[in-house]
Amino acid sequence: MKKSFFEVKDVDRRFYAERLQKFLPRRIIDIHTHVWRERDLAVPVGVKNRSARIVSWPARVAQESPIEELLETYRLMFPDKQVTPLIFPTLPRGNDLGKQNAYAAQCSRRHRVPALIWSDPKWDAQELERRIIAGGFVGAKSYLTMAPGYLPGNEIRCLDFFPAHQLEVHNKHGWAIMLHIPRDGRLQDPVNLAQMLEIEREFPRVKVIIAHVGRAYCNHDVGNAFAVLAASKRLFFDFSANTNSWVFEQLIRAIGTKRILFGSDLPIVRMRMRRITKGDHYVNLVPKGLYGDVSGDKNMGEVSGAEAEKLSFFLYEEIEAFRQAALRTGLTTGDIEDVFYRNSARLLRAAGWR
């Protein structure tokens, strides 16, 4: 492992010590992390002409994310905490899904951490079940890029990449799924909302984790979603790779704290940045030149000089945004421990992790 694959600066140490260290509990479960090795990828991370269904900026942070680097990241960023990740592969690139899932299973066994398989909707029920049991997984992660290629991006539905026959298997075993909802409307999209509630209703034993608070990165992404989702009883929400404190506050007020989970989305949250909103989309402000030429990416912007020197890690910004929401909603120390540890611990035990 490279000893200095990213730098921790004084600005980072101050940020952690002054804002996060006392706020965070001693034990943390990170419910949303990716592990992969570059040599297992059929197409390297960052190669141009990737799917139009995904944003490209995360590829600027890491070409690979071996488990050793993930664990070292926790040691560097949270030096006085005990962090356990839930791991799963990165986006499949060509025919590398088997290799990626095998690596995640190997990491899970060797480091005694829970893992999700990356599932293919083309698998029948028996194949999904066999693969999960053989790999020791506690459920599955999938993604909108796994949906049939003939579907226009904004017509993809959750059930196109988490089909009902697979959800029945997860329901049978009480496994977990990590659901990154599709469609341009994000959390406020009525089809997304209807299918999230349908999955909860029709597959009551599945532990459904809605990633990134349903991709509600901007206020614009919310609409009436929290009024609708207040009726849910079992959906979980992680706030990985999200820095919108207002969204977090609305989530807390809608569903309480027992179904909110801390997740990072490492390695991309090692990015040195601050996020702002421009109209209906977010922009990651980064030090000029640090991540190459970002001029053609609407989700990236650059700053320089004193402003750039103040930038710390995306992950710290995420947790600070949740801390601000926690202050405004009057969360207790017990509530914070629920969000950062106990809720995920209960979910993983119920999904079969021992």
C-alpha positions in Angstrom: 0.0 0.0 0.0 1.2 3.5 -0.8 2.0 5.3 2.5 0.9 8.7 1.4 -2.0 8.1 -1.0 -3.6 11.3 0.3 -2.4 14.2 2.6 -3.8 15.2 5.9 -3.1 18.9 6.5 -3.3 21.2 9.5 -6.6 22.6 8.2 -8.0 19.1 8.3 -6.7 18.4 11.8 -8.2 21.6 13.0 -11.6 20.9 11.3 -11.7 17.5 12.9 -10.6 18.6 16.4 -12.8 21.7 16.5 -16.0 20.4 15.0 -16.3 16.7 14.7 -14.2 14.9 17.3 -16.5 15.4 20.3 -19.6 15.1 18.1 -18.9 11.6 16.8 -19.3 8.5 19.0 -16.3 6.3 19.7 -17.7 3.5 17.5 -18.9 4.2 14.0 -20.3 2.0 11.2 -19.9 3.4 7.7 -22.7 1.8 5.7 -21.6 2.9 2.3 -18.1 2.3 1.0 -16.6 0.9 -2.3 -13.6 -1.4 -2.6 -11.9 -2.5 -5.8 -8.5 -3.1 -7.3 -7.5 -1.5 -10.6 -6.1 -4.7 -11.9 -9.6 -6.3 -11.7 -11.3 -3.7 -13.9 -12.0 -4.5 -17.5 -11.9 -0.7 -18.3 -9.9 1.6 -16.0 -11.6 4.2 -13.9 -11.7 7.6 -15.7 -11.6 6.4 -19.3 -13.6 8.7 -21.5 -17.0 7.9 -23.1 -18.3 6.2 -19.9 -22.0 5.8 -19.6 -24.0 8.9 -20.0 -26.1 7.6 -17.0 -23.5 8.6 -14.5 -21.5 11.7 -13.5 -17.7 11.6 -14.2 -16.1 13.6 -11.4 -15.8 10.8 -8.8 -13.1 9.2 -11.1 -10.8 12.1 -10.4 -10.3 11.0 -6.8 -9.2 7.4 -6.9 -8.2 4.9 -9.6 -8.7 2.1 -7.1 -9.8 1.5 -3.5 -8.2 -1.5 -2.0 -9.4 -2.5 1.5 -6.1 -1.5 3.0 -6.5 2.0 1.8 -10.0 2.2 3.1 -9.0 1.1 6.6 -6.0 3.5 6.5 -8.3 6.3 5.5 -10.3 5.8 8.7 -7.0 5.7 10.8 -6.0 9.1 9.2 -9.3 10.8 9.3 -10.7 9.4 12.5 -7.6 8.7 14.6 -9.5 8.2 17.9 -12.5 6.3 16.5 -13.2 2.6 15.7 -14.8 2.5 12.3 -16.3 -0.6 10.6 -17.3 -0.3 6.9 -20.0 -2.1 4.9 -18.2 -2.7 1.7 -19.2 -3.4 -1.9 -17.6 -3.1 -5.4 -17.5 0.0 -7.7 -19.5 0.3 -10.9 -18.9 -2.7 -13.2 -16.9 -1.9 -16.3 -17.3 -4.5 -19.0 -17.0 -8.1 -17.8 -15.3 -7.5 -14.4 -18.3 -8.0 -12.1 -17.2 -11.5 -11.1 -13.7 -10.3 -10.2 -15.0 -7.4 -8.3 -17.5 -9.4 -6.3 -14.8 -12.0 -5.5 -12.5 -9.3 -4.2 -15.3 -7.9 -2.0 -16.0 -11.3 -0.6 -12.3 -11.9 0.1 -12.0 -8.6 1.9 -15.1 -9.4 4.0 -13.6 -12.7 5.1 -10.1 -11.5 5.8 -11.0 -8.3 7.6 -14.2 -9.5 9.2 -16.4 -6.7 7.7 -19.8 -7.0 6.2 -20.2 -6.8 2.4 -22.9 -6.5 -0.3 -22.7 -8.3 -3.6 -23.0 -6.1 -6.8 -26.0 -7.8 -8.4 -27.0 -8.1 -12.0 -30.7 -7.9 -12.7 -30.3 -10.7 -15.4 -29.5 -13.2 -12.7 -32.5 -15.5 -11.9 -33.5 -16.0 -8.3 -31.5 -19.1 -7.7 -28.3 -17.6 -9.1 -28.6 -14.5 -6.9 -29.3 -16.6 -3.8 -26.4 -18.9 -4.6 -23.9 -16.1 -5.2 -24.8 -14.2 -2.0 -24.6 -17.3 0.2 -21.4 -18.5 -1.4 -19.7 -15.1 -0.9 -21.0 -14.5 2.6 -22.8 -11.3 1.6 -25.6 -9.7 3.6 -27.4 -8.4 0.6 -26.8 -6.5 -2.6 -26.0 -3.2 -4.2 -27.0 -2.5 -7.8 -27.2 0.6 -9.9 -29.2 2.2 -12.7 -26.4 1.4 -15.2 -27.4 -2.3 -14.8 -30.8 -1.6 -16.3 -31.4 -2.7 -19.9 -29.4 -0.5 -22.3 -32.4 0.2 -24.5 -34.1 2.2 -21.7 -33.5 6.0 -21.9 -31.8 7.2 -18.7 -34.7 9.1 -17.4 -37.1 6.2 -17.9 -35.2 3.8 -15.7 -37.1 2.6 -12.6 -35.8 1.0 -9.4 -37.3 -2.3 -10.4 -35.4 -2.3 -13.6 -32.2 -3.0 -11.7 -33.6 -4.5 -8.6 -36.3 -6.8 -10.2 -39.1 -8.3 -8.2 -37.8 -11.9 -8.5 -34.6 -10.8 -6.8 -36.3 -8.8 -4.2 -38.3 -11.9 -3.3 -35.0 -13.7 -2.5 -33.8 -10.8 -0.3 -37.2 -10.8 1.4 -36.9 -14.6 2.1 -33.6 -14.1 3.9 -34.2 -10.6 5.3 -31.1 -9.3 3.4 -30.3 -5.7 2.8 -30.2 -3.7 -0.5 -28.4 -0.4 -1.2 -30.7 1.5 -3.5 -29.4 4.4 -5.5 -32.6 5.8 -7.0 -32.5 6.8 -10.7 -34.2 9.5 -12.8 -33.5 13.2 -13.2 -36.1 14.2 -10.6 -34.2 12.3 -7.9 -36.0 12.2 -4.6 -39.0 14.2 -5.7 -39.7 12.0 -8.7 -43.2 10.4 -8.2 -42.2 7.1 -9.9 -39.2 6.8 -7.5 -41.4 7.6 -4.5 -44.1 5.2 -5.5 -41.6 2.4 -6.1 -39.7 3.0 -2.8 -43.0 2.6 -1.0 -44.0 -0.4 -3.1 -40.8 -2.2 -2.3 -41.3 -1.5 1.4 -44.9 -2.8 1.2 -44.4 -5.8 -1.0 -41.1 -7.0 0.5 -41.3 -6.1 4.2 -38.3 -8.2 5.4 -35.8 -6.5 3.0 -33.6 -3.9 4.7 -33.9 -1.1 2.1 -31.2 1.6 2.3 -31.9 4.6 0.2 -28.4 6.0 -0.7 -27.5 9.7 -0.5 -30.9 10.6 1.0 -32.3 9.8 -2.4 -29.7 11.9 -4.2 -31.3 15.0 -2.7 -28.1 17.0 -2.9 -30.0 20.3 -3.6 -33.1 21.8 -2.0 -34.6 21.6 -5.6 -34.4 17.8 -5.4 -36.9 17.4 -2.6 -40.3 18.6 -3.7 -43.0 16.9 -1.5 -40.8 13.8 -0.9 -40.6 14.0 2.8 -44.3 14.5 3.2 -44.8 11.3 1.2 -42.0 9.4 2.9 -43.2 10.3 6.4 -45.7 7.4 5.8 -42.9 4.9 5.4 -42.1 2.6 8.3 -39.1 0.6 7.3 -37.0 2.5 4.7 -33.6 3.5 5.8 -31.7 6.5 4.5 -27.9 7.0 4.4 -26.5 10.5 3.8 -23.4 9.5 2.0 -21.7 12.0 -0.3 -24.3 14.6 0.7 -23.6 18.0 2.3 -27.0 19.5 2.4 -27.8 20.4 6.0 -31.3 21.6 5.1 -32.1 18.2 3.5 -30.8 16.4 6.6 -33.0 18.5 8.8 -36.1 17.7 6.7 -35.2 14.0 6.8 -34.9 14.1 10.6 -38.2 15.8 11.0 -40.0 13.4 8.6 -38.8 10.0 9.9 -36.9 10.6 13.2 -33.4 9.2 13.8 -33.9 5.4 14.1 -33.7 4.9 10.3 -31.0 7.4 9.4 -27.5 5.9 8.7 -24.1 7.4 8.4 -22.4 6.5 5.1 -19.4 8.0 3.4 -19.1 6.8 -0.2 -15.4 6.4 0.2 -13.1 6.8 -1.6 -14.7 9.8 -3.4 -15.2 11.7 -0.1 -11.4 12.0 0.3 -11.9 14.8 -2.3 -10.7 18.2 -1.0 -13.7 20.4 -1.6 -16.7 22.5 -0.6 -20.1 22.0 -2.2 -22.4 24.8 -3.3 -25.6 25.0 -5.3 -26.1 26.7 -8.7 -29.7 26.7 -9.7 -30.9 23.1 -9.8 -27.5 21.4 -9.5 -24.5 21.1 -7.1 -21.0 22.3 -7.8 -17.9 20.9 -6.0 -15.4 23.7 -5.4 -11.9 22.3 -5.4 -8.3 23.8 -5.3 -7.3 25.0 -8.8 -5.5 22.3 -10.7 -5.7 19.6 -8.0 -8.0 17.4 -10.0 -7.0 18.2 -13.5 -9.0 20.1 -16.1 -12.6 20.4 -14.7 -13.7 23.2 -17.0 -16.1 20.9 -18.9 -17.9 19.5 -15.9 -20.9 21.4 -14.6 -20.6 19.7 -11.2 -17.0 21.0 -10.7 -15.6 24.4 -10.0 -12.2 25.8 -8.8 -10.9 28.2 -6.2 -7.4 29.4 -5.5 -5.4 31.3 -2.9 -6.6 31.6 0.6 -10.0 30.1 -0.3 -8.4 27.0 -1.6 -6.2 26.7 1.5 -9.3 26.5 3.7 -10.8 23.5 1.9 -10.9 20.2 3.8 -12.3 16.8 3.0 -15.7 16.1 1.4 -16.3 13.6 4.2 -15.7 16.2 6.9 -18.0 18.6 5.2 -20.7 15.9 5.0 -20.5 15.2 8.8 -20.4 18.9 9.6 -23.6 19.4 7.6 -25.3 16.6 9.6 -24.0 18.1 12.8 -25.6 21.5 12.0 -28.9 19.7 11.2 -28.6 17.8 14.5 -28.2 21.1 16.4 -31.2 22.7 14.8 -33.4 19.6 15.5 -32.2 19.1 19.1 -30.7 15.7 18.6 -29.3 14.1 21.8 -26.0 12.2 22.2 -28.0 9.0 22.1 -29.6 10.1 18.7 -26.1 10.7 17.3 -24.9 7.3 18.4 -28.0 5.7 16.8 -27.2 7.4 13.5 -23.5 6.7 13.4 -23.5 3.3 15.0 -26.5 1.6 16.5 -29.0 1.8 13.7 -26.5 0.2 11.2 -25.5 -2.4 13.8 -29.1 -3.5 14.2 -29.7 -3.6 10.5 -26.6 -5.6 9.8 -27.3 -8.1 12.5 -30.9 -8.5 11.2 -29.5 -9.1 7.7 -27.3 -11.9 8.9 -23.9 -10.4 9.9 -22.3 -12.0 12.9 
